[in-house]
Amino acid sequence: MKINSQINYVNNHTYNNRQNKAVQFKAQHIGSVRGLMGELGVGIELYRVDKQDINFLNSMVKKIKMYKLAPQYALNKNFLDWQYIIRSAVIDISKGAEGVLAAVNKKPCAIASIEHQLDTNPYVTNLASWPIAPSATVKNAGKSVMRQIYQDVIDSNKQHITLTPLTDGPRDAISFYRSIGFDECFILTGEWRVRRNDIVDYAELMDDSLQYKAVNDSTNYNLNEIMDIEYIPKKSFQFNIGKKFLNFLKGFFKD
């Protein structure tokens, strides 16, 4: 389900033409969540992605048909924003922003784009999760991505994380961000922030359910080869031909 930040509306023509035709990839496996994942009973894997993974990310976005994956939210007035947030995250990554991608059963289910301001502290420009099949929401997908972003701050000398949550989306983003330590810091801009001391504390709280573990893997993965982005089951058509019709065909083609 969507757990979102700032929406960057873009020209569709520009987006569709932002294709890097060279075969490139750089994704690295950086984290793993092994807590209870609802009914799925499996873990979430976290990957760091950047603009060298843009071919895969562009293909992924094209496969995410939100009106088919989450029809129960289709009547929400901001339902279409959900698709824009995912697309905007990919565009930001194509421009040089850092990216964190979550996947379950090799199916991507959440993404975040992170930019660094002049003080080098991260700004989460976009964060969204989505079902991996029609109405099959992945529990804790967005929280798992944020747990990885928290870990990146803990492992560095950075002091806070800032974002601008969407206040009227299909799900309650404000309550989500409050639950992981964010407070509104700039009323005029709608920005929210979590500071380093709280990041450390809330990371520990999240681990009570997520069981996050950092992964030290320097391999560069080609996501086109290891991920499955077929979210919508393909229809299978079965034709039952009656015996009389078969006999008719035999007679028709008989010499």
N, C-alpha and C positions, 0 to 999 in steps of 0.2 A: 504494500500500500504506500501511497505517497507520504513522504516525510520531507518537506521541501523547504528551500530557501529562496533566494532572489530569482525572479524570472527575467531572462534576457531574451526579449522578442527579437527575432531575426528574419531577414528576408529569405523565403524558401529557396529562391533561385540561387542566392549566394551559398546557402547551406548545401544544396544538391550538387553544386559545382566545386565544393571544397574537398575534392577527392585527391589523395596522394596515391598515384598509380604505381609507385614503386612498391615492391614487396618488402615491407619492413615490419618489425615487431620488437617490442622491448618489455612486455609485461613480466612482472616478477611476483611470485607467490610470497606474500609478506605476513599473512596471519591466518588463523584458523579459529573458528568458534564451534565448540562442541557441546554447548548447552542444549536443553530441550527445544527442538524446533517445531513445536506444535505437533501436528499429526504426521509430519514428514519423517521424524525420527532420524534425521541425518544432520550433518554439520554444514556450516557455511565457510567457504574458502574466500580469502581476500587477496586481491591482486593490485599492485601498483601499475597504472597505465599512464602513457603519455602520448604525444602527437605521433609517435612512430607506430602506435596501435590504431591509428585513425581509420584504416580500411575496415578492420573488424568492427570498431565501434559504430561506424556509419551503417554497416550491414545490420548490426544488432538493432539500431534505432528503427530501421525500415521494417523489421519483423515484429516490433512491439505495437500491436494494434489494441489500444487501450479499450476501445468500445467493445471488443470481443473478450479481452482478458478480465475486465472489471465492469460488466454491464450493470451491476447493482448500483454503481455510482454515476451512471450516465446522465441522470437528471439533475445532478448537482450543477449549479450555475458556473462553477469554475472547473468543470470536468476536463475541458480541453487544455487547461493550463498544465495539467499533469504531463501530457505529451510534450509540451513546450519545455518543461523543466528538464526532462531527460535529454531532449535534443539540444537544449542550451548547454547542458553539462558537457556533451560531446563537442560542441563548437568551442567552448572555453578550453577544453583539453587540446583541441586542434591548434589553438592559438598559443599554447605553451603552459597552460595551467596544469597542475598536478591532478591526477585522477586516482580514485580508489574504486575498484569494481568488486562487488560481491557476487558469488555464484553458489548455487546449491544443485547437487547432481549434475554439475557441469553446465547448468543453465544460469546465465547472468540474471540477477534479481534486484540489484541496487547499484547506484553509481553516485559519486560525488565529484565535483570539480572544486579545486582549492587554489586560490591565488594568494600571493604574499604581498602585503603592502610595504611601504617604505621602512617600517620598523621590523620587517621580516615576519611578523606574526600572521598566521594563516587566516584568510577570509574564505569561508565556504560559500561559493557563489551559487551552487546548485546541489541539491540532495534529493534523490527520489528513489523509491523502490516500486516494484510492480510484481504482479502474479507471474508464475512460471508456466501456467496453463489457465484456461478460463476459470476464474474464481478461486484459483489455488494460490492464495496469499502466503508468502513466506514470513513466518513470525520472526521478529527481531532482525530483519534484513537491514533496515535503516540504522538501527542501534548498533549493529555489528560494524557498519562502515564508520560510524562516529567513534566507536571504541578504538578503531585503528587510527583515526585522526588524533584521538587523545594520546595514543601511544607515541605517535610521531612527535607530539609536543613534549611528552615526558622524556623522550630520548634526546631532546635538543635543549637549547637555552631559550626557547620561545616562552612567552608569558601569558598569552591568551588566544582564544579562538573567537572570531566574530562572524555573524551571519545575519540575514534579514529574512525571517520566516514569513511565509504566506499565511495571513490570519484567517482567511475564509475559504480554505480548500475543502475537499471532500472529507478529510480527517482533521482532527484537532492537533495541528502542528505546535501550537503554543504550549499545550499541556505536555507534549512530548519533550520539547526542549527544556521546559522547567524541570522535568523529571530527571534530566541528566546534567543539571547544574547551571543552565543559562538564565540570565536576568536581562531585562531590557536596560540598555545603557544609553541610548540616544533616542529620545521620544520622537523628535522631529523626523528622523530618518527611518525609524522603526528597527534599528539595529539592536541585536542581542549579543551578549558576550558571556563567556565562561573563562575564569582566570585560573592561572596555573595551580594554585593550591586546591581549588575546587576540582580541577581536572584530575589531579592525582586521587582525591577522595572518591569522586564519582566513578572513576575507572575501576576502583576496587569494588564499589557497590555494583556496577554492571557485571563484574566477573562472578558475582554470586549466582547469576542466572546464565550468563553467556559462556563462562569458562574459556575466555579468550587466551590464545597462546600465540606469541610472535613466532614467525617462521623465518629461519635464516637460509634462504635459497637464492643463490646468485644466478640461477638459470634464467635466460630470457625465453619466455614462452611465446609461441605463435598461437594466439587465441583462436585463429581460424581453424586450427587443427584439434584443439582440445575442448572447445566449447560447442554447445548445442543451442542454437537460437531459433529452433522450430517450436514456437510457443503454441501455435494453433494446430491441433490435430488435422491431418489431411483426411478428407472424406474418401471413403472407399465405396465404390459403386458395385453392387452385385446385381447381375441381370439373371432373373429366373425365367428360363424359356420353357414353356410347356411342351409336353411330348407331341401334341398335335402340330405345334408350330415347327418343331424339329423335323417331323415327318414331312411337313409341307416343304421345308427347305431341301430335304433330301430329294423329294420328287422334282422340285424346281430345277435343281442342278444336275439331275440324272440325265445321262446321255440318251 
